[in-house]
């Protein structure tokens, strides 16, 4: 039987505050004419306004959600209400499921089998392509480095990007192939960017404003360097901070470093060259990532954070391997108002294979496969603040553009504006829940490191129950 989630964990799955409120309204036994839970699936029939009850089910192993109601929210209030009942031990255990649940589970199993077969076929093709005598050489070396790790950026290295990385590793000559049209266009755009940055430093940091950065970002998009364009577009947020001169100079330096690294990518180690291509904006397909070697572990789901990015909402879910100690980021996007991936529940532990994006500081990953046996959650082991800073320093030395990293701090006492001696992010200083759990005593806290300070995500009480902050 899968360990029951807490009320906090269930409510954290809601797509918005109104869904949380609506779910609590249907989380009463009398609302459900049928409800039950097996060792892996939760199901129920909830009375609605129509003649037929709504059929809701949750595959607890992933989790995945299904409901016959017309709601476009995901998970809907019925799935959330059923989960709230289950979290309060209000759903009876059974060995028998209704036919509609069995049919849904069979469909899921069929899709999973087809996806697994597709991944295995892609891996077989990749291995065959990189076997000596069958397309080996610098191309094989580039693909091998892609399989070793993942970058923490929001895009990866696609076929064109991978080609340029391999050219860079071999002095710019991959069997005599010249740079692609896009690579030359990006080079021209970043060359203009370097000159613009030099002018800004010469004229003074106050010379540029929002309109200048917006115009520059548009030109970089035209130059097909969307990753760098995003870095430039975010400069207007830096200007609004109290310490903006220092922060703006830091951002200028990082952007200039990326432009220089792209220009000199032929001289970089393969993993760092791929990180540069990633940060610049060359994409990698999910199929390429999933075809790379995966890392199996019992992954603690440390927490998540949603962020508005123009017309999109991004969701960062932070993981930490129980055995490997490895950090991972599962990143998803959706248009505003559309559901985001809700398959990773904060405070749980997932036995899964993760496939990492290529790069110098492996972090971003995809869930390649899940293994069905339940894994107890509990509190992850943590490190001291000093060890945490060493880990961040290592990540920054490998990828200077890293702007967030998951940490698990052990035996720390929360303060007003710091945690274990580490400063908190200005937006993450509402610590009343953390202080209430701590009671002035040391606790384990999962947090997201950023250059502006820590963002606390989750802590664990004396019974090792996750408390989402």
N, C-alpha and C positions, 0 to 999 in steps of 0.2 A: 504494500500500500504506500502510495506517495505521501510524503509528509505534508500535512495541511498548511496552507499559507495563512498568514495573519490578515486581519482586516486592513491594515496599512498596505500590505502587498497587493491585495485585491483592488483597493481604491486607487492605487497608483497606476493601475492598468487603464483606468477610465480615460477616454480621449479629452474630456473637459469636465469642468465643475458641475455643469448641469447633468451630465451622465452619472456622476457620483451621487447626486441627490436623487435622481430617478431610480438608480439601482437600489438605493436604500429603501425606496418606496415599494419595491417588489420583493424585497428580501424577507418575506414573512411566509411561514409554512402554509398558511391558509390560501395564499395566492397560487400555490402549485398543486395541481391535481395529481401530478406524478413527479417523483424525484428519486434519484438513486445515484450511487457512485460505486464503481468497481475499483480494481487496483490501478486503472489507468484512465478511465473516462468518467466524466460527471454529466448527468443528463436530467432533464425535467420538462414538464409541460406546464406552461403558465397561462392562466386565464387572461384573455384580452377582451377587446371590444367586439370581436367577431364570434361566430359560432364555434370555430375550431380554436383550440388553445395553441399558443406559440410553442414550437418545439426547439429547445435550446440544448446544446451539448458542448462540452469542453474536453478536448484531448489533453489530459494533464501532463503527458510526457513531453510535449513540445513547449508551451501549450498552443493549441489551435482552437478556434471558436466557430460555431455555426448556430444560426437561429433562423427560424422561418418568418420572423417579423420583417416589416418593410424598412426598418431603420437603416440608414446609411452609415451610422456610427459603428466603430469597430474597436473593441467588442461592444455590443449593444447593452442596454440596461438589463435585459433578461439574462444574458450570460453573466454579467457582473453580479446581478442579484442572486443568481444560483451559486456563484462562487462565494458571495458573502454568507449565504446559508451554510455552505460547506465549511467555511472557515470557522463558523460558530458551532460546528458539529451538529448541524441541523439537517443533514442528508443521510439517510440510512444506507448501509453497505449492502450490496447485492452482487450476485454472480451472473445475473441475467439482464440483458439490455434489450430495448425494443428494436424491432426490425429497422426503423429509420436510423437508429444509431449504428447498428451493424453495417448498414449500407454505406453510411458516411465513412466509417472506419475502413471499410474495404476499398472505397475510392481513394482515400488518403494513402493506404498501403500500396495501391497500384501506382499512384503518382510518384511515391517515394522510390519504388523499385525502378521505375523508368528513369527518374532523375539520377539514381545511383548508377544505373547501367550507362547512362550518357556520360557521367563523370569518369567512370572507369575507362570507357572508350577513348575519351579525350586524353586521359593520362597515358594510355597505351600508345596513342598516336604521337604524343609529345616525347615519350621515351624512344620510340622508333626513329623519330626525326633527329634526335640528339645522340644516337648511337654512332660511335666512330665509323667513318666510311659511309654514313648515311646522313649527310648534312651536318657534319661536325665542324670543328674549327671555331672561329670567333663567335659564330651564331650560337653554337652549342654552349659556349662559355656564358654568353649573355643569358640564355634560358636557364642554365644551371644556377646562376646567381639569382634569377627571379624566383626559383623554387626555394631558396634558403630563407627568405624573409619577406617582410611587407613594409611599405611606407605608411606613414600616419596621415598622409594627405587625403583629400576627398576625391582624388582621381588617381588613376594609375598610369602605367606605361603601356601604350597600345602597340600595334605592329609598326607604325612609323616611328614612334618613340623608341621602341626596343631596337629598331634598326640603327638609329642614331647612336644609341648607347653602345651597341656592338662596334660601330664604326669608331666611336671615341676610344674604346678599349684597344683597338687595333691601329690607332694612329690615323683614323679617318678613312680607312680603305677596307671595306668589307667586300673583298672580291672585286674591287674597283667600282663599287656602286657609289654614286654621288648622293649628296644630301637630297632629301625630298623637297618639293616646292614649299610645303608647309614649314619645314625646318629652316629654310632660307628666309621665309617670311617672318617667322618668329625671331630669327637672329636680327633681322633689320629692325623689328619693333623694339627689341630689347636694347639694341644699340642706341636707338633714339631715347629710350628710357634712361640709360646711363648718362647721356649728355644732359637730359633734363634734371636729373638728380644732382649732377655736378653744378649746374646753374643754381639750383635751390640752395645748396650749401654755401655757394659763393655769395648769393644775394641775401641770405638770411632765412631762418625757418618761418618767419611770419609772412614771407612773400607770397606763398601759395594759399589758396582757399578751396572751398568745396567745389566750385565750378571748375577750377583747374584740374583737380583730381578726377572729377567726373569725366572731363574731356579726355584726360590721359587714359583713364580706364577704358573708354570707348575705343580709343585708337589701339590699345592692346588687344581688345576683343577682335578688332578688325585684323590685327596681326596674328590671330589664332593662338594667343597666349592667355587663355581665360584664367589660369591659376594666378598669374601675376596681376591680371586685371582685378581679380578679387582682393588681392592684398592692397592694391592702390585704392580701390573703392572704400575700403574700411578705414582709411586715414582720417576721414571726417569724424569718425567716432573718437579717435585719439585726440583730436583738437579740443573736444569738449571736456577732457579730463583736467584735473587741477595741475598735474605735473606734465602737461602736454609737451613742453619743449624737449624734455628728456626722452619721453616716450616716442615723439615724432622722429627724433634723431635716430633712435633705436630702429624704428620701422624703416626709415630711409636706408639705414645701413644693411638691414636684412634683405630688402628689395634689391639694393645694389649688389649685394653678395650673390643673390640668385642670378641676376643678369650676367655677372662676371662668370659665375660657374657654368652657365649655359654656353657662354662664348668659349670657355676653355674646357668643355666637357670631355674632349679627347684626352686630356691629361689626368682625368679623375679615375679612381678605382671604379670598377663596374657597378658595385652597389650604390655608391654615392652618385654616380652618373645617372642611374635610374631614378634616384630620389630627386635629382635636379629636373629630370624630364617630368616626373610626377608633379612636382610643385609648379612647373611651368604650365601644365595643363594637358599633357598627352594622355589619352585614356587607355585603360586596359579593360577588356571584357570580363564579365563574370566567368565565362567559360575558361579563359586563360588562367584565372586565379584558381578556380576549382580543379583545374588539371594539374596544378603544382602539388608537391608532397604536402600532406596535411599533418597537423600535430594533434594527437589525441590526448586529452586530459580531462580531469573533472574540474570544470571551470566555474569558479564563484562568480555570480552576477553581482557586481559591486554596486551598481547604480546606473542611472541614466539621466540625461539632460536634453531637453528640447530647446531649439533655438530657431527664431525666424530669420530666414535669409532671403530677403526680397519676396518673391511670390512662393517660395518653398519653405517648408519646415523640415529641419534636420533633427534627427534623433541619434544621440551618442549613447551607446550602451557599453559600459566598461566591464571587462572581465579580468580575472586573475587565475592562472592555473594552480590547482592545489598541489600537484606533484612537481611541475616544472617551474612554478613561480613566475611564469611568463605573463606579461601584460598583453591585453588585446582590446581592440575597439571594433565594435560592430556598428556600422554607420548606415543609416537609411534616410531616405528623403520622400516627401510627398507634397503635392500642392496644398496650399492652405485650405483647411476644411476637409481634406481627405484623410483617411485613417493611415497611421504609421504602423510599422511592424511592432506587434505586441507579443512576440513569441518568447522573449527573454524576461523572466520575472525577477525583479530585484530581491536579493536575499536567498535565492535558490542556488543549487549547484547542478550543472548540466554536464553529463558525460557525453562529450561530442568531439568530432574532428573539426579543427579550424584550418582553413587554407588562408595563408597570409599574402597580402599584396607585396610586390617586390620593392626593395629599397634598403637603405643603409641602417635604419632604425625600425625593425619590424614591429608593427603595431596594428594597423587596420587589417581586419580579417573578415572572411565569410564563414558561416556555419556550413561545412561541407556535408556532415552527416551527424545524426544523433543516435545514441544507443539507448535502448528502451529501458534498461534496468534503472530503478529509482536510485538516486544518490542523495544522501542526507545533506542538508544545507549547512547550517551551523556557522560559526564565526571563523573567518579566514585567519590564518596566521599573518602577523604584520611585522613591520620593521620599525626601528627607532627613527626619529626625525633626521638624525645624522645619516643613517643608511639610506633614507628616502632621498635626501639631497644628493648623495652620491649616485643613486640610480638616475635621477633627473639629469645630473651633470654628464653621465655617460650617454644618455639619449641625445642631449644637446651636442655633445662632441661628434656624434655620428650623423645627426640631422639638425643643423643649427636653426632650421625653420620650425622645429617642434613647438607647438603652442599649447599643448595640453598632454597630460600623462596621468594614468591612474596610480594612486598610492594607497596602501593600507598601513596606517600608523597604529602601533600598539602602545598601550599604557600611556596615553596622553590625557591631560586634563584641559578641557576647553576654557579659554579665557574670553575677555571682551572682544578683542580683535585679533586673536591669535590662537593657534592650536599646536600644542607641543613646541612652542617657540617659533612656529612658522606663521607668517602673516596671512590673514584671510582676505579673499577677494572682496572688494567693496560691496558687491551684490550678494555675498554669501555670509553676512554677519548676523543674520537672525538665528541665533543659536538656542532658542528657548527649549526646543525639544531635546537637543543634545545635552544641554545643561541639566534638564530634568532627568534624563537617563543616567547621566554621570553622577549627579548628586555631590559633586566635588571630588569624586574618585576617578582614578584612571580608567579609560575605556579604549576599545578598539574602534577606529573610525576609518572608513573608506572615503577618500577625497580625490578630487580632480585638481592636479597641479596646473596652474597657468602662470604666465609671467607677472600677472597682477595679483597673485595670491591664490590660496587654496579655496576650493568650493566643496564643502562637506556634502557627502552623498548619503551615507548610511552609517549607522552604528548598531551595536548589538547589546541587548540587555543581559542580565545575569543568567537568563535561561537560553541564551544564544538565539533569541528571536530578533530578526532584523527590524530596525526602526528607521524608516525612511525620513530623511531630514529635508 
